[in-house]
Amino acid sequence: MPKLLTNRKLLACGSCGWVHYAMTDDEKADLDGALVRYHLNDYEREIYEAEFRQCLRCESPTTVFRQATEADLTRASGHIVTPVLV
Ligand SMILES: [Zn+2]
């Protein structure tokens, strides 16, 4: 497990089981700050925001996410765990 993910809240998608980690508000603010120079329009901004509110793999909303189990984590060990904002 990458060091970044220790003591993290890990969530699994309720539809496909893809594992995501819960991003903190501070991390989201950092990302937002890094994005300022791209001058996104409203539409692009909406897409950017939506990416953090759904499953990267199947696009299920974070409302169907559940606490990740040992089995989820074992399965996730081969792929990159993705941040979500919950
Ligand atoms: Zn999914």
PDB file of the backbone (N, CA, C, O) and the ligand in Angstrom, with CONECT records:
HET     ZN  A 101       1
ATOM      1  N   MET A   1       0.848  -1.203   0.000  1.00  0.00           N
ATOM      2  CA  MET A   1       0.000   0.000   0.000  1.00  0.00           C
ATOM      3  C   MET A   1       0.886   1.258   0.000  1.00  0.00           C
ATOM      4  O   MET A   1       1.742   1.393   0.874  1.00  0.00           O
ATOM      5  N   PRO A   2       0.705   2.160  -0.940  1.00  0.00           N
ATOM      6  CA  PRO A   2       1.529   3.380  -0.967  1.00  0.00           C
ATOM      7  C   PRO A   2       1.380   4.170   0.327  1.00  0.00           C
ATOM      8  O   PRO A   2       0.315   4.164   0.946  1.00  0.00           O
ATOM      9  N   LYS A   3       2.429   4.839   0.726  1.00  0.00           N
ATOM     10  CA  LYS A   3       2.453   5.559   1.994  1.00  0.00           C
ATOM     11  C   LYS A   3       1.331   6.604   2.076  1.00  0.00           C
ATOM     12  O   LYS A   3       0.733   6.819   3.130  1.00  0.00           O
ATOM     13  N   LEU A   4       1.073   7.233   0.953  1.00  0.00           N
ATOM     14  CA  LEU A   4       0.014   8.242   0.867  1.00  0.00           C
ATOM     15  C   LEU A   4      -1.302   7.744   1.445  1.00  0.00           C
ATOM     16  O   LEU A   4      -2.100   8.526   1.960  1.00  0.00           O
ATOM     17  N   LEU A   5      -1.521   6.439   1.356  1.00  0.00           N
ATOM     18  CA  LEU A   5      -2.840   5.903   1.678  1.00  0.00           C
ATOM     19  C   LEU A   5      -2.966   5.357   3.091  1.00  0.00           C
ATOM     20  O   LEU A   5      -4.035   4.878   3.469  1.00  0.00           O
ATOM     21  N   THR A   6      -1.902   5.417   3.879  1.00  0.00           N
ATOM     22  CA  THR A   6      -2.042   4.942   5.246  1.00  0.00           C
ATOM     23  C   THR A   6      -2.897   5.946   6.010  1.00  0.00           C
ATOM     24  O   THR A   6      -2.781   7.158   5.826  1.00  0.00           O
ATOM     25  N   ASN A   7      -3.740   5.421   6.855  1.00  0.00           N
ATOM     26  CA  ASN A   7      -4.676   6.239   7.641  1.00  0.00           C
ATOM     27  C   ASN A   7      -5.656   7.026   6.786  1.00  0.00           C
ATOM     28  O   ASN A   7      -6.185   8.052   7.214  1.00  0.00           O
ATOM     29  N   ARG A   8      -5.886   6.551   5.608  1.00  0.00           N
ATOM     30  CA  ARG A   8      -6.849   7.200   4.726  1.00  0.00           C
ATOM     31  C   ARG A   8      -8.188   6.494   4.829  1.00  0.00           C
ATOM     32  O   ARG A   8      -8.267   5.307   5.147  1.00  0.00           O
ATOM     33  N   LYS A   9      -9.222   7.240   4.556  1.00  0.00           N
ATOM     34  CA  LYS A   9     -10.537   6.628   4.422  1.00  0.00           C
ATOM     35  C   LYS A   9     -10.619   6.073   3.006  1.00  0.00           C
ATOM     36  O   LYS A   9     -10.566   6.825   2.034  1.00  0.00           O
ATOM     37  N   LEU A  10     -10.747   4.764   2.895  1.00  0.00           N
ATOM     38  CA  LEU A  10     -10.814   4.138   1.579  1.00  0.00           C
ATOM     39  C   LEU A  10     -12.238   3.683   1.295  1.00  0.00           C
ATOM     40  O   LEU A  10     -12.895   3.076   2.140  1.00  0.00           O
ATOM     41  N   LEU A  11     -12.691   3.985   0.112  1.00  0.00           N
ATOM     42  CA  LEU A  11     -14.062   3.689  -0.275  1.00  0.00           C
ATOM     43  C   LEU A  11     -14.066   2.857  -1.541  1.00  0.00           C
ATOM     44  O   LEU A  11     -13.232   3.045  -2.427  1.00  0.00           O
ATOM     45  N   ALA A  12     -15.005   1.942  -1.616  1.00  0.00           N
ATOM     46  CA  ALA A  12     -15.150   1.143  -2.824  1.00  0.00           C
ATOM     47  C   ALA A  12     -16.442   1.531  -3.521  1.00  0.00           C
ATOM     48  O   ALA A  12     -17.451   1.802  -2.871  1.00  0.00           O
ATOM     49  N   CYS A  13     -16.408   1.555  -4.825  1.00  0.00           N
ATOM     50  CA  CYS A  13     -17.609   1.821  -5.607  1.00  0.00           C
ATOM     51  C   CYS A  13     -18.592   0.684  -5.387  1.00  0.00           C
ATOM     52  O   CYS A  13     -18.221  -0.486  -5.479  1.00  0.00           O
ATOM     53  N   GLY A  14     -19.855   1.024  -5.095  1.00  0.00           N
ATOM     54  CA  GLY A  14     -20.870   0.016  -4.839  1.00  0.00           C
ATOM     55  C   GLY A  14     -21.259  -0.765  -6.084  1.00  0.00           C
ATOM     56  O   GLY A  14     -21.839  -1.846  -5.981  1.00  0.00           O
ATOM     57  N   SER A  15     -20.949  -0.233  -7.253  1.00  0.00           N
ATOM     58  CA  SER A  15     -21.324  -0.910  -8.490  1.00  0.00           C
ATOM     59  C   SER A  15     -20.223  -1.826  -9.002  1.00  0.00           C
ATOM     60  O   SER A  15     -20.487  -2.986  -9.321  1.00  0.00           O
ATOM     61  N   CYS A  16     -18.985  -1.324  -9.086  1.00  0.00           N
ATOM     62  CA  CYS A  16     -17.924  -2.115  -9.717  1.00  0.00           C
ATOM     63  C   CYS A  16     -16.794  -2.479  -8.764  1.00  0.00           C
ATOM     64  O   CYS A  16     -15.918  -3.266  -9.123  1.00  0.00           O
ATOM     65  N   GLY A  17     -16.797  -1.916  -7.545  1.00  0.00           N
ATOM     66  CA  GLY A  17     -15.789  -2.291  -6.566  1.00  0.00           C
ATOM     67  C   GLY A  17     -14.464  -1.555  -6.685  1.00  0.00           C
ATOM     68  O   GLY A  17     -13.533  -1.847  -5.934  1.00  0.00           O
ATOM     69  N   TRP A  18     -14.356  -0.605  -7.611  1.00  0.00           N
ATOM     70  CA  TRP A  18     -13.131   0.181  -7.759  1.00  0.00           C
ATOM     71  C   TRP A  18     -12.869   0.941  -6.461  1.00  0.00           C
ATOM     72  O   TRP A  18     -13.782   1.525  -5.877  1.00  0.00           O
ATOM     73  N   VAL A  19     -11.614   0.927  -6.020  1.00  0.00           N
ATOM     74  CA  VAL A  19     -11.284   1.562  -4.745  1.00  0.00           C
ATOM     75  C   VAL A  19     -10.796   2.998  -4.963  1.00  0.00           C
ATOM     76  O   VAL A  19      -9.969   3.264  -5.835  1.00  0.00           O
ATOM     77  N   HIS A  20     -11.320   3.901  -4.161  1.00  0.00           N
ATOM     78  CA  HIS A  20     -10.962   5.315  -4.204  1.00  0.00           C
ATOM     79  C   HIS A  20     -10.554   5.734  -2.801  1.00  0.00           C
ATOM     80  O   HIS A  20     -10.949   5.096  -1.824  1.00  0.00           O
ATOM     81  N   TYR A  21      -9.780   6.784  -2.692  1.00  0.00           N
ATOM     82  CA  TYR A  21      -9.529   7.308  -1.351  1.00  0.00           C
ATOM     83  C   TYR A  21     -10.189   8.666  -1.214  1.00  0.00           C
ATOM     84  O   TYR A  21     -10.296   9.429  -2.175  1.00  0.00           O
ATOM     85  N   ALA A  22     -10.629   8.951   0.004  1.00  0.00           N
ATOM     86  CA  ALA A  22     -11.310  10.218   0.254  1.00  0.00           C
ATOM     87  C   ALA A  22     -10.282  11.337   0.332  1.00  0.00           C
ATOM     88  O   ALA A  22      -9.363  11.297   1.150  1.00  0.00           O
ATOM     89  N   MET A  23     -10.444  12.307  -0.506  1.00  0.00           N
ATOM     90  CA  MET A  23      -9.557  13.454  -0.555  1.00  0.00           C
ATOM     91  C   MET A  23      -9.978  14.453   0.517  1.00  0.00           C
ATOM     92  O   MET A  23     -11.170  14.600   0.791  1.00  0.00           O
ATOM     93  N   THR A  24      -9.033  15.127   1.114  1.00  0.00           N
ATOM     94  CA  THR A  24      -9.392  16.149   2.100  1.00  0.00           C
ATOM     95  C   THR A  24      -9.700  17.457   1.378  1.00  0.00           C
ATOM     96  O   THR A  24      -9.328  17.645   0.220  1.00  0.00           O
ATOM     97  N   ASP A  25     -10.379  18.346   2.072  1.00  0.00           N
ATOM     98  CA  ASP A  25     -10.706  19.648   1.487  1.00  0.00           C
ATOM     99  C   ASP A  25      -9.434  20.413   1.120  1.00  0.00           C
ATOM    100  O   ASP A  25      -9.400  21.130   0.120  1.00  0.00           O
ATOM    101  N   ASP A  26      -8.399  20.257   1.929  1.00  0.00           N
ATOM    102  CA  ASP A  26      -7.128  20.923   1.646  1.00  0.00           C
ATOM    103  C   ASP A  26      -6.522  20.449   0.332  1.00  0.00           C
ATOM    104  O   ASP A  26      -6.032  21.248  -0.466  1.00  0.00           O
ATOM    105  N   GLU A  27      -6.563  19.145   0.123  1.00  0.00           N
ATOM    106  CA  GLU A  27      -6.009  18.593  -1.117  1.00  0.00           C
ATOM    107  C   GLU A  27      -6.796  19.073  -2.330  1.00  0.00           C
ATOM    108  O   GLU A  27      -6.230  19.392  -3.375  1.00  0.00           O
ATOM    109  N   LYS A  28      -8.101  19.115  -2.166  1.00  0.00           N
ATOM    110  CA  LYS A  28      -8.943  19.605  -3.254  1.00  0.00           C
ATOM    111  C   LYS A  28      -8.609  21.068  -3.550  1.00  0.00           C
ATOM    112  O   LYS A  28      -8.529  21.472  -4.710  1.00  0.00           O
ATOM    113  N   ALA A  29      -8.418  21.848  -2.503  1.00  0.00           N
ATOM    114  CA  ALA A  29      -8.079  23.262  -2.675  1.00  0.00           C
ATOM    115  C   ALA A  29      -6.743  23.411  -3.410  1.00  0.00           C
ATOM    116  O   ALA A  29      -6.584  24.304  -4.243  1.00  0.00           O
ATOM    117  N   ASP A  30      -5.786  22.536  -3.098  1.00  0.00           N
ATOM    118  CA  ASP A  30      -4.495  22.555  -3.800  1.00  0.00           C
ATOM    119  C   ASP A  30      -4.683  22.295  -5.279  1.00  0.00           C
ATOM    120  O   ASP A  30      -4.114  22.985  -6.125  1.00  0.00           O
ATOM    121  N   LEU A  31      -5.483  21.299  -5.576  1.00  0.00           N
ATOM    122  CA  LEU A  31      -5.749  20.958  -6.979  1.00  0.00           C
ATOM    123  C   LEU A  31      -6.429  22.121  -7.689  1.00  0.00           C
ATOM    124  O   LEU A  31      -6.070  22.478  -8.811  1.00  0.00           O
ATOM    125  N   ASP A  32      -7.404  22.697  -7.023  1.00  0.00           N
ATOM    126  CA  ASP A  32      -8.121  23.831  -7.604  1.00  0.00           C
ATOM    127  C   ASP A  32      -7.147  24.968  -7.899  1.00  0.00           C
ATOM    128  O   ASP A  32      -7.221  25.614  -8.945  1.00  0.00           O
ATOM    129  N   GLY A  33      -6.236  25.198  -6.961  1.00  0.00           N
ATOM    130  CA  GLY A  33      -5.255  26.262  -7.119  1.00  0.00           C
ATOM    131  C   GLY A  33      -4.364  26.010  -8.327  1.00  0.00           C
ATOM    132  O   GLY A  33      -4.038  26.932  -9.076  1.00  0.00           O
ATOM    133  N   ALA A  34      -3.972  24.748  -8.510  1.00  0.00           N
ATOM    134  CA  ALA A  34      -3.104  24.384  -9.628  1.00  0.00           C
ATOM    135  C   ALA A  34      -3.823  24.566 -10.958  1.00  0.00           C
ATOM    136  O   ALA A  34      -3.195  24.699 -12.008  1.00  0.00           O
ATOM    137  N   LEU A  35      -5.144  24.569 -10.895  1.00  0.00           N
ATOM    138  CA  LEU A  35      -5.946  24.615 -12.112  1.00  0.00           C
ATOM    139  C   LEU A  35      -6.217  26.035 -12.593  1.00  0.00           C
ATOM    140  O   LEU A  35      -6.607  26.248 -13.742  1.00  0.00           O
ATOM    141  N   VAL A  36      -6.015  26.974 -11.734  1.00  0.00           N
ATOM    142  CA  VAL A  36      -6.355  28.366 -12.035  1.00  0.00           C
ATOM    143  C   VAL A  36      -5.746  28.827 -13.360  1.00  0.00           C
ATOM    144  O   VAL A  36      -6.387  29.535 -14.137  1.00  0.00           O
ATOM    145  N   ARG A  37      -4.505  28.418 -13.605  1.00  0.00           N
ATOM    146  CA  ARG A  37      -3.821  28.907 -14.814  1.00  0.00           C
ATOM    147  C   ARG A  37      -4.425  28.371 -16.102  1.00  0.00           C
ATOM    148  O   ARG A  37      -4.109  28.871 -17.182  1.00  0.00           O
ATOM    149  N   TYR A  38      -5.295  27.353 -16.011  1.00  0.00           N
ATOM    150  CA  TYR A  38      -5.896  26.832 -17.243  1.00  0.00           C
ATOM    151  C   TYR A  38      -7.139  27.616 -17.671  1.00  0.00           C
ATOM    152  O   TYR A  38      -7.660  27.410 -18.767  1.00  0.00           O
ATOM    153  N   HIS A  39      -7.599  28.492 -16.826  1.00  0.00           N
ATOM    154  CA  HIS A  39      -8.755  29.339 -17.149  1.00  0.00           C
ATOM    155  C   HIS A  39      -9.927  28.544 -17.718  1.00  0.00           C
ATOM    156  O   HIS A  39     -10.376  28.797 -18.836  1.00  0.00           O
ATOM    157  N   LEU A  40     -10.403  27.608 -16.959  1.00  0.00           N
ATOM    158  CA  LEU A  40     -11.526  26.787 -17.405  1.00  0.00           C
ATOM    159  C   LEU A  40     -12.797  27.634 -17.544  1.00  0.00           C
ATOM    160  O   LEU A  40     -13.036  28.551 -16.758  1.00  0.00           O
ATOM    161  N   ASN A  41     -13.592  27.313 -18.543  1.00  0.00           N
ATOM    162  CA  ASN A  41     -14.907  27.942 -18.615  1.00  0.00           C
ATOM    163  C   ASN A  41     -15.868  27.164 -17.705  1.00  0.00           C
ATOM    164  O   ASN A  41     -15.487  26.154 -17.114  1.00  0.00           O
ATOM    165  N   ASP A  42     -17.093  27.631 -17.600  1.00  0.00           N
ATOM    166  CA  ASP A  42     -18.033  27.017 -16.660  1.00  0.00           C
ATOM    167  C   ASP A  42     -18.275  25.546 -16.946  1.00  0.00           C
ATOM    168  O   ASP A  42     -18.377  24.730 -16.029  1.00  0.00           O
ATOM    169  N   TYR A  43     -18.365  25.220 -18.218  1.00  0.00           N
ATOM    170  CA  TYR A  43     -18.624  23.835 -18.618  1.00  0.00           C
ATOM    171  C   TYR A  43     -17.453  22.930 -18.233  1.00  0.00           C
ATOM    172  O   TYR A  43     -17.645  21.855 -17.665  1.00  0.00           O
ATOM    173  N   GLU A  44     -16.258  23.374 -18.545  1.00  0.00           N
ATOM    174  CA  GLU A  44     -15.064  22.583 -18.220  1.00  0.00           C
ATOM    175  C   GLU A  44     -14.916  22.416 -16.714  1.00  0.00           C
ATOM    176  O   GLU A  44     -14.508  21.367 -16.215  1.00  0.00           O
ATOM    177  N   ARG A  45     -15.257  23.474 -16.021  1.00  0.00           N
ATOM    178  CA  ARG A  45     -15.189  23.485 -14.572  1.00  0.00           C
ATOM    179  C   ARG A  45     -16.136  22.427 -13.983  1.00  0.00           C
ATOM    180  O   ARG A  45     -15.794  21.712 -13.041  1.00  0.00           O
ATOM    181  N   GLU A  46     -17.311  22.356 -14.559  1.00  0.00           N
ATOM    182  CA  GLU A  46     -18.322  21.403 -14.106  1.00  0.00           C
ATOM    183  C   GLU A  46     -17.829  19.967 -14.289  1.00  0.00           C
ATOM    184  O   GLU A  46     -18.007  19.120 -13.413  1.00  0.00           O
ATOM    185  N   ILE A  47     -17.214  19.711 -15.426  1.00  0.00           N
ATOM    186  CA  ILE A  47     -16.672  18.378 -15.699  1.00  0.00           C
ATOM    187  C   ILE A  47     -15.563  18.045 -14.712  1.00  0.00           C
ATOM    188  O   ILE A  47     -15.493  16.942 -14.169  1.00  0.00           O
ATOM    189  N   TYR A  48     -14.708  19.019 -14.499  1.00  0.00           N
ATOM    190  CA  TYR A  48     -13.610  18.837 -13.545  1.00  0.00           C
ATOM    191  C   TYR A  48     -14.149  18.490 -12.162  1.00  0.00           C
ATOM    192  O   TYR A  48     -13.663  17.557 -11.523  1.00  0.00           O
ATOM    193  N   GLU A  49     -15.137  19.226 -11.704  1.00  0.00           N
ATOM    194  CA  GLU A  49     -15.720  18.982 -10.382  1.00  0.00           C
ATOM    195  C   GLU A  49     -16.394  17.610 -10.320  1.00  0.00           C
ATOM    196  O   GLU A  49     -16.289  16.898  -9.322  1.00  0.00           O
ATOM    197  N   ALA A  50     -17.086  17.255 -11.398  1.00  0.00           N
ATOM    198  CA  ALA A  50     -17.835  16.001 -11.435  1.00  0.00           C
ATOM    199  C   ALA A  50     -16.906  14.795 -11.323  1.00  0.00           C
ATOM    200  O   ALA A  50     -17.299  13.754 -10.797  1.00  0.00           O
ATOM    201  N   GLU A  51     -15.684  14.933 -11.813  1.00  0.00           N
ATOM    202  CA  GLU A  51     -14.737  13.826 -11.766  1.00  0.00           C
ATOM    203  C   GLU A  51     -14.458  13.361 -10.349  1.00  0.00           C
ATOM    204  O   GLU A  51     -14.114  12.201 -10.124  1.00  0.00           O
ATOM    205  N   PHE A  52     -14.606  14.264  -9.400  1.00  0.00           N
ATOM    206  CA  PHE A  52     -14.328  13.910  -8.013  1.00  0.00           C
ATOM    207  C   PHE A  52     -15.555  13.407  -7.289  1.00  0.00           C
ATOM    208  O   PHE A  52     -15.497  13.095  -6.099  1.00  0.00           O
ATOM    209  N   ARG A  53     -16.662  13.328  -7.998  1.00  0.00           N
ATOM    210  CA  ARG A  53     -17.926  12.938  -7.368  1.00  0.00           C
ATOM    211  C   ARG A  53     -18.484  11.668  -7.971  1.00  0.00           C
ATOM    212  O   ARG A  53     -19.662  11.356  -7.798  1.00  0.00           O
ATOM    213  N   GLN A  54     -17.647  10.941  -8.673  1.00  0.00           N
ATOM    214  CA  GLN A  54     -18.127   9.709  -9.284  1.00  0.00           C
ATOM    215  C   GLN A  54     -17.004   8.701  -9.383  1.00  0.00           C
ATOM    216  O   GLN A  54     -15.830   9.023  -9.203  1.00  0.00           O
ATOM    217  N   CYS A  55     -17.406   7.444  -9.682  1.00  0.00           N
ATOM    218  CA  CYS A  55     -16.434   6.373  -9.855  1.00  0.00           C
ATOM    219  C   CYS A  55     -15.657   6.613 -11.154  1.00  0.00           C
ATOM    220  O   CYS A  55     -16.249   6.888 -12.199  1.00  0.00           O
ATOM    221  N   LEU A  56     -14.353   6.509 -11.078  1.00  0.00           N
ATOM    222  CA  LEU A  56     -13.515   6.725 -12.246  1.00  0.00           C
ATOM    223  C   LEU A  56     -13.798   5.677 -13.322  1.00  0.00           C
ATOM    224  O   LEU A  56     -13.662   5.935 -14.518  1.00  0.00           O
ATOM    225  N   ARG A  57     -14.186   4.514 -12.875  1.00  0.00           N
ATOM    226  CA  ARG A  57     -14.311   3.399 -13.793  1.00  0.00           C
ATOM    227  C   ARG A  57     -15.697   3.297 -14.424  1.00  0.00           C
ATOM    228  O   ARG A  57     -15.817   3.157 -15.641  1.00  0.00           O
ATOM    229  N   CYS A  58     -16.753   3.367 -13.593  1.00  0.00           N
ATOM    230  CA  CYS A  58     -18.090   3.133 -14.137  1.00  0.00           C
ATOM    231  C   CYS A  58     -18.993   4.365 -14.011  1.00  0.00           C
ATOM    232  O   CYS A  58     -20.151   4.327 -14.425  1.00  0.00           O
ATOM    233  N   GLU A  59     -18.472   5.446 -13.445  1.00  0.00           N
ATOM    234  CA  GLU A  59     -19.194   6.712 -13.337  1.00  0.00           C
ATOM    235  C   GLU A  59     -20.393   6.674 -12.398  1.00  0.00           C
ATOM    236  O   GLU A  59     -21.266   7.538 -12.470  1.00  0.00           O
ATOM    237  N   SER A  60     -20.440   5.683 -11.525  1.00  0.00           N
ATOM    238  CA  SER A  60     -21.483   5.698 -10.495  1.00  0.00           C
ATOM    239  C   SER A  60     -21.217   6.869  -9.553  1.00  0.00           C
ATOM    240  O   SER A  60     -20.060   7.197  -9.289  1.00  0.00           O
ATOM    241  N   PRO A  61     -22.278   7.506  -9.041  1.00  0.00           N
ATOM    242  CA  PRO A  61     -22.070   8.624  -8.120  1.00  0.00           C
ATOM    243  C   PRO A  61     -21.503   8.146  -6.781  1.00  0.00           C
ATOM    244  O   PRO A  61     -21.691   6.989  -6.406  1.00  0.00           O
ATOM    245  N   THR A  62     -20.817   9.024  -6.067  1.00  0.00           N
ATOM    246  CA  THR A  62     -20.210   8.640  -4.786  1.00  0.00           C
ATOM    247  C   THR A  62     -21.256   8.236  -3.754  1.00  0.00           C
ATOM    248  O   THR A  62     -20.918   7.640  -2.732  1.00  0.00           O
ATOM    249  N   THR A  63     -22.514   8.551  -4.011  1.00  0.00           N
ATOM    250  CA  THR A  63     -23.569   8.163  -3.059  1.00  0.00           C
ATOM    251  C   THR A  63     -23.717   6.643  -2.958  1.00  0.00           C
ATOM    252  O   THR A  63     -24.259   6.147  -1.970  1.00  0.00           O
ATOM    253  N   VAL A  64     -23.248   5.902  -3.954  1.00  0.00           N
ATOM    254  CA  VAL A  64     -23.346   4.436  -3.878  1.00  0.00           C
ATOM    255  C   VAL A  64     -22.061   3.814  -3.327  1.00  0.00           C
ATOM    256  O   VAL A  64     -21.952   2.592  -3.231  1.00  0.00           O
ATOM    257  N   PHE A  65     -21.096   4.653  -2.968  1.00  0.00           N
ATOM    258  CA  PHE A  65     -19.843   4.128  -2.431  1.00  0.00           C
ATOM    259  C   PHE A  65     -20.057   3.552  -1.038  1.00  0.00           C
ATOM    260  O   PHE A  65     -20.957   3.962  -0.305  1.00  0.00           O
ATOM    261  N   ARG A  66     -19.214   2.598  -0.695  1.00  0.00           N
ATOM    262  CA  ARG A  66     -19.254   2.009   0.648  1.00  0.00           C
ATOM    263  C   ARG A  66     -17.824   1.914   1.161  1.00  0.00           C
ATOM    264  O   ARG A  66     -16.863   2.089   0.412  1.00  0.00           O
ATOM    265  N   GLN A  67     -17.706   1.635   2.444  1.00  0.00           N
ATOM    266  CA  GLN A  67     -16.404   1.431   3.051  1.00  0.00           C
ATOM    267  C   GLN A  67     -15.697   0.272   2.341  1.00  0.00           C
ATOM    268  O   GLN A  67     -16.294  -0.785   2.133  1.00  0.00           O
ATOM    269  N   ALA A  68     -14.436   0.468   1.972  1.00  0.00           N
ATOM    270  CA  ALA A  68     -13.698  -0.600   1.305  1.00  0.00           C
ATOM    271  C   ALA A  68     -13.389  -1.735   2.284  1.00  0.00           C
ATOM    272  O   ALA A  68     -13.026  -1.482   3.432  1.00  0.00           O
ATOM    273  N   THR A  69     -13.531  -2.958   1.840  1.00  0.00           N
ATOM    274  CA  THR A  69     -13.239  -4.125   2.674  1.00  0.00           C
ATOM    275  C   THR A  69     -11.844  -4.652   2.342  1.00  0.00           C
ATOM    276  O   THR A  69     -11.217  -4.213   1.378  1.00  0.00           O
ATOM    277  N   GLU A  70     -11.364  -5.601   3.156  1.00  0.00           N
ATOM    278  CA  GLU A  70     -10.076  -6.251   2.884  1.00  0.00           C
ATOM    279  C   GLU A  70     -10.049  -6.794   1.458  1.00  0.00           C
ATOM    280  O   GLU A  70      -9.066  -6.629   0.735  1.00  0.00           O
ATOM    281  N   ALA A  71     -11.138  -7.440   1.071  1.00  0.00           N
ATOM    282  CA  ALA A  71     -11.205  -8.054  -0.260  1.00  0.00           C
ATOM    283  C   ALA A  71     -11.079  -6.995  -1.360  1.00  0.00           C
ATOM    284  O   ALA A  71     -10.416  -7.217  -2.373  1.00  0.00           O
ATOM    285  N   ASP A  72     -11.721  -5.845  -1.150  1.00  0.00           N
ATOM    286  CA  ASP A  72     -11.621  -4.755  -2.126  1.00  0.00           C
ATOM    287  C   ASP A  72     -10.173  -4.305  -2.260  1.00  0.00           C
ATOM    288  O   ASP A  72      -9.672  -4.085  -3.362  1.00  0.00           O
ATOM    289  N   LEU A  73      -9.511  -4.173  -1.107  1.00  0.00           N
ATOM    290  CA  LEU A  73      -8.138  -3.665  -1.099  1.00  0.00           C
ATOM    291  C   LEU A  73      -7.188  -4.651  -1.758  1.00  0.00           C
ATOM    292  O   LEU A  73      -6.263  -4.251  -2.465  1.00  0.00           O
ATOM    293  N   THR A  74      -7.412  -5.929  -1.529  1.00  0.00           N
ATOM    294  CA  THR A  74      -6.588  -6.950  -2.160  1.00  0.00           C
ATOM    295  C   THR A  74      -6.719  -6.850  -3.675  1.00  0.00           C
ATOM    296  O   THR A  74      -5.731  -6.924  -4.405  1.00  0.00           O
ATOM    297  N   ARG A  75      -7.945  -6.681  -4.126  1.00  0.00           N
ATOM    298  CA  ARG A  75      -8.196  -6.555  -5.556  1.00  0.00           C
ATOM    299  C   ARG A  75      -7.598  -5.250  -6.102  1.00  0.00           C
ATOM    300  O   ARG A  75      -7.160  -5.189  -7.251  1.00  0.00           O
ATOM    301  N   ALA A  76      -7.587  -4.222  -5.266  1.00  0.00           N
ATOM    302  CA  ALA A  76      -7.126  -2.903  -5.706  1.00  0.00           C
ATOM    303  C   ALA A  76      -5.607  -2.801  -5.746  1.00  0.00           C
ATOM    304  O   ALA A  76      -5.071  -1.845  -6.306  1.00  0.00           O
ATOM    305  N   SER A  77      -4.914  -3.757  -5.172  1.00  0.00           N
ATOM    306  CA  SER A  77      -3.464  -3.613  -5.029  1.00  0.00           C
ATOM    307  C   SER A  77      -2.762  -3.468  -6.361  1.00  0.00           C
ATOM    308  O   SER A  77      -1.648  -2.947  -6.418  1.00  0.00           O
ATOM    309  N   GLY A  78      -3.390  -3.919  -7.435  1.00  0.00           N
ATOM    310  CA  GLY A  78      -2.771  -3.809  -8.745  1.00  0.00           C
ATOM    311  C   GLY A  78      -3.096  -2.533  -9.498  1.00  0.00           C
ATOM    312  O   GLY A  78      -2.479  -2.259 -10.527  1.00  0.00           O
ATOM    313  N   HIS A  79      -4.031  -1.759  -9.024  1.00  0.00           N
ATOM    314  CA  HIS A  79      -4.353  -0.529  -9.746  1.00  0.00           C
ATOM    315  C   HIS A  79      -4.202   0.701  -8.867  1.00  0.00           C
ATOM    316  O   HIS A  79      -4.146   0.610  -7.641  1.00  0.00           O
ATOM    317  N   ILE A  80      -4.140   1.807  -9.498  1.00  0.00           N
ATOM    318  CA  ILE A  80      -3.954   3.052  -8.766  1.00  0.00           C
ATOM    319  C   ILE A  80      -5.254   3.444  -8.083  1.00  0.00           C
ATOM    320  O   ILE A  80      -6.312   3.475  -8.711  1.00  0.00           O
ATOM    321  N   VAL A  81      -5.171   3.733  -6.831  1.00  0.00           N
ATOM    322  CA  VAL A  81      -6.350   4.157  -6.088  1.00  0.00           C
ATOM    323  C   VAL A  81      -6.616   5.628  -6.391  1.00  0.00           C
ATOM    324  O   VAL A  81      -5.704   6.455  -6.398  1.00  0.00           O
ATOM    325  N   THR A  82      -7.854   5.925  -6.634  1.00  0.00           N
ATOM    326  CA  THR A  82      -8.260   7.211  -7.195  1.00  0.00           C
ATOM    327  C   THR A  82      -8.892   8.109  -6.136  1.00  0.00           C
ATOM    328  O   THR A  82      -9.652   7.619  -5.301  1.00  0.00           O
ATOM    329  N   PRO A  83      -8.603   9.391  -6.145  1.00  0.00           N
ATOM    330  CA  PRO A  83      -9.212  10.271  -5.140  1.00  0.00           C
ATOM    331  C   PRO A  83     -10.648  10.634  -5.476  1.00  0.00           C
ATOM    332  O   PRO A  83     -10.996  10.819  -6.642  1.00  0.00           O
ATOM    333  N   VAL A  84     -11.476  10.732  -4.451  1.00  0.00           N
ATOM    334  CA  VAL A  84     -12.823  11.289  -4.593  1.00  0.00           C
ATOM    335  C   VAL A  84     -13.048  12.267  -3.455  1.00  0.00           C
ATOM    336  O   VAL A  84     -12.372  12.219  -2.427  1.00  0.00           O
ATOM    337  N   LEU A  85     -13.987  13.133  -3.655  1.00  0.00           N
ATOM    338  CA  LEU A  85     -14.354  14.095  -2.623  1.00  0.00           C
ATOM    339  C   LEU A  85     -15.731  13.701  -2.118  1.00  0.00           C
ATOM    340  O   LEU A  85     -16.700  13.701  -2.877  1.00  0.00           O
ATOM    341  N   VAL A  86     -15.818  13.363  -0.834  1.00  0.00           N
ATOM    342  CA  VAL A  86     -17.119  12.955  -0.292  1.00  0.00           C
ATOM    343  C   VAL A  86     -17.560  13.853   0.854  1.00  0.00           C
ATOM    344  O   VAL A  86     -18.632  13.648   1.422  1.00  0.00           O
TER     345      VAL A  86
HETATM  346 ZN    ZN A 101     -17.584   1.958 -10.219  1.00  0.00          ZN2+
END
